[in-house]
Amino acid sequence: MKYYLSGAITRQPNFKEYFKKHEDELRYWGVKNIFNPAAFYWEAESTWEAIMKFDLKYLMDCDCLVLLPNWKKSKGAKVEIYLCKKLRIRIIKFHDLIRELMPYAS
């Protein structure tokens, strides 16, 4: 299973740390294949459109879109959700996935 992290990046302070924290928590619970779009370095002049085209190529290789808590602030996350719904790629909120992964979740 391949997971794609989706959340707000544009105009979000410390977005790299925010995404990394969530990636690390998933790894703690045994998730190995995670695409973290915030882990890439982009030049300041890179456009939103160019970055989204790059990220969407990776999303197409994933089985599950994981919505981070701040996803509602993201225009890109909304595009990703739309695409996943149309292509029947699983969509799950981060905390719901953690509950699934926890061995003693109620």
N, C-alpha and C positions, 0 to 999 in steps of 0.2 A: 504494500500500500504506500502510495506517495502522497504527501500532504503539502499544501500550498498555504502559506500564511497571508492573510488579507487584512489590511487595516490602513489607517491614515498615516501618510508620510509627509505630504506637502504641508508646509507651514506648521509642522509638529516638532517642537523642540525635543531633542534626545530620541528621535524615532529609531535610530539604530540600536540603542540600548533597550528600548521598549520591545522591539521585535526580538532581539537576542534573548531577553528575559523569558519571553513566551516560548521561543525555540528551545531554550535550555530546560524549561519545565516539561515540555513534551518529551525531550530526550530522557529526562529523569524517569518518566513513566514508560520508557521502552520504545518510543517512536524513533525510527532511524532515518527514514527518507523524508526530509523536510526541505522545501524550497522557501528560503527567506529572501524576499525581494529587497529588503533593507540591507542585506549583506554586501550588495554590489556598490562599487564606487562609480559615480557619474560626474562628469565635468559640470561646472555651474551652468554652462550654456545649453546643456541637454534639455530638450523639450519634454513636457509631460507625455506627448503623443509618442515620441521615440522610446521613452522608458516603458510605457504601457505595451507597445508592440513587442518589446523584448520580454517583458514579464509574461505576457499572454502566451508566448511560445512555450514557456515553462509550465504554465497552468494547463495547457493542452496535454501535457505528459503526466499530469497528476490525477489521482483518484478521488481526492477530497479537498474541498476549499474550507479552510479553518478561519472563521471570522474572529478577529481579536476584539476585545471590548470596545475599542475606539472606531470600529469599522464604519459607523454611521456618519462620521466626519469625512469620509473618503469618497470622492467621485470615482476613483479607480476601483474601489471595492464594489461599488454599485454596478459597474461595467462587468466585473468578474462574476458577481452573483447572477446577473442577467444571462451571461454566457453559460455558466454552469447549469442554470435551470433549463436552458434550451438544449444543452448537450447531455443532460441527465448525469452530471457530475455531482457527487454528494456534497452537500453544504452543511456545516455544523458550527455552532458557536464554540469558542475555545473552552469555556467552562463545562459545557455539555460533553465535549470530547474527553476532558480530564475525568469527569465522572464515569464515563465508559471505561477508561483505562485503569482506574483505581480498582484494586482487587477486592475491596470491601465496601464499595459504594452502595448506598441504600437506594 
